[in-house]
Amino acid sequence: ELSFKALMYDNNLPEAYRAMGLSYFLWGKLNEATASCTKAVEIDPDDFIAHWTLGRIYFTEGKLDQALDLFRRVIEIKPSFYAGHLDMAQTSVGLGLAEQAETAYRTLLEILPNYLLQNPDDARARLIYASQLGRVGRREEAVREGTKALVLSPGDPVMLYNAGCMYVRIGETRRALEALRQAIDAGYSNFGWMQNDPTLAPLRDDPEFVAMLQGH
């Protein structure tokens, strides 16, 4: 609504189109999100959030090659943007680019501790950090950071989804499935992302996970 109001005064604001695109994406309106973010990029080719949102739209749609190009551009524009490295890694895994994925994961693990020192209340970043700690076998640290994150932001559907990813990383399948179920009950609805998220690959053949996806 605020984006529409801003564009009434100036229909050439990339920030307004970017915000509108991200809002549409969060609501699952992918066509509208694509149009808005594309317009933002046309006006400002260095708008990394618009590029990032477009990449996430394409990832959701299973268009991984296009998503990867956009995430590369995000990192080129904003090397410190941790979410860009995470999405670069996940998309690379989906495309079988193991070396590129490992580089992105390693960079993410290097970026997050300093970011969290400056932004200790960013629950999403803390939970992503927990997941990365689990990925490299630092289980106790992963659980500690993940618990902190969920205390900071209880009941949030995206947080619960990321908690599910963390539990997968540390091999706790039942807790992962329960977290994902709670995420859906709390309103998580991006099932295209869930379908393509390589972190959840160990759950692909689990009947409960299959039922979650089939039910939507």
Secondary structure, DSSP 4 states (H G I P E B T S, - for coil): -HHHHHHHH-TT-HHHHHHHHHHHHHTT-HHHHHHHHHHHHHH-TT-HHHHHHHHHHHHHTT-HHHHHHHHHHHHHH-TT-HHHHHHHHHHHHHTT-HHHHHHHHHHHHHHHHHHHHH-TT-HHHHHHHHHHHHHTT-HHHHHHHHHHHHHHSTT-HHHHHHHHHHHHHTT-HHHHHHHHHHHHHTT---HHHHHH-GGGGGGTT-HHHHHHHHT-
